[in-house]
Amino acid sequence: MALTVTPARRRIAMGMLLVLAAAGGVVRELAPDPSVLRDVGTLMLVLWLPAVGNLIGYLKGKIPQAAPPPTHFAPGLAFSPQLEVQLQRLPLPPGLVPALDDELLGTVLVGRRGFSVRFEMPLRAWLQGTGDGRSMLELLRPASAGSHLVAGTAFHLLAGTQVVAKGVVVRRTD
């Protein structure tokens, strides 16, 4: 049976550790200098250290958590292009395009950084189209893309984990 940590149990554990540490201080003070009892008192005295960790854990639980960043575009949100890009399709493994869902999402990969983007049309429809060319993309979190997606930046476009195109940023429109 797992023990669930609650604020009340954390306070009880902290109180017990502090009482044992105080008792260790008293034992250490009253015991003769070179003795095993004094050494045990010293060991009990350091029990205040986990109590400090317990206090920090309790206070951390009291700090409000920030909302997690969005992972998808809001349903029904109008498309507002922020990047004009030149894309070149890459050879795809057979069966990849039909397996994609109708989502508009893709990932622009610049070095080791990835940025969620969407097309005006579903990514599957774009992949089934012919020819390469310019496309407009909307960034999920444009502020995080900041200096990473400036004009002339080369990138790869991913659908899931598969690289489906390579491209270059032509210009930012935001």
Summary of the structure (lengths in Angstrom):
residues: 174
radius of gyration: 29.5
end to end distance: 54.8
largest distance: 90.2
contacts: 430
relative contact order: 0.15
helix: 38%
strand: 25%
